[in-house]
Amino acid sequence: MTYKAIISEAIKSMAKAYAPYSYFKVGAALETEDKNFFLDVI
């Protein structure tokens, strides 16, 4: 997976973020040493 694709997926995951007070939605992507990727919202 390219870094552009990873960033794109992190941006898409921001739609799932819940930020009722700050309205500051964050998407995160984590790559492990064995090349697994985890996407989530913060």
N, C-alpha and C positions, 0 to 999 in steps of 0.2 A: 504494500500500500504506500503510495507516495505521500509526502508531507502535505501537498495541496489537497489530496483526498481526505487526509486526516483532519485538516483544518476545516474543510467543507462539512464533514460529518459533525465536528464539534459545534459549528455554527448552527447546523440543523437541530442539534440536541438542545440548543438554547430555547427552542419553542416549548420545551417541557419544563423549563425552570419556573419556580414559584417564588416570586419576589413582591409580595403585596405592599410593602412599605417603601422600599428603595427603588423598585422597578428596574433594578440593575441585574439583568439576567446574564448568567455565565455558563458557557459550555466548556467542558474539559475533555481532553484526550490524553491517555497515558499509554506509552509504549514500554513494555517490559523487555528485559534482556533477551528473552527468547522470542521476540518479535510478535508477542500478543498485544492486542490493542483493546483498551477499555474506554468507552465513551460514557459520560455522565454529566449531570448538571450540578452546580454548586450553589 
